[in-house]
Amino acid sequence: MKRIAVVKSRFNEDVTSRLLASCLKTFKSEGWTDAQLKIIEVPGAWEIPWAAQELAKTNLYQAVVALGCVMKGRTRQNEHLARSLVQSLHRISLETRVPVILGVITPNTERQALARTKGGTDRGREAALAALEMIALKEELRGS
């Protein structure tokens, strides 16, 4: 059975819960069932790579989707966090050969963040579609 794991940060919950809802709605509209989707929640964006790596290493999932929101604050901490997060997820994807999809947004304001959870800039939907596309590509390249 094909399976996808989703790692969602609880930090900025009003945004990340919307990303997750949209992501799951997209998977289900494409025929995926609850039994095929594993949802893991972590405290914040910093913890996403660890959970994504653990899930990817199991070889149970065709893709791992990372959902989070690293919002700009008064210091540059968000820049350091976002850079580390992106680099870590990229490394995990390459090392495990499991597509790890970046669904972590980095808005300047809450208004921008919420705008990226609906309509044409719905990043939860985009992350789900990217996961499905990468699963299909991986199967094609491996001759499955």
Summary of the structure (lengths in Angstrom):
residues: 144
radius of gyration: 14.5
end to end distance: 13.7
largest distance: 49.5
contacts: 472
relative contact order: 0.21
helix: 56%
strand: 17%
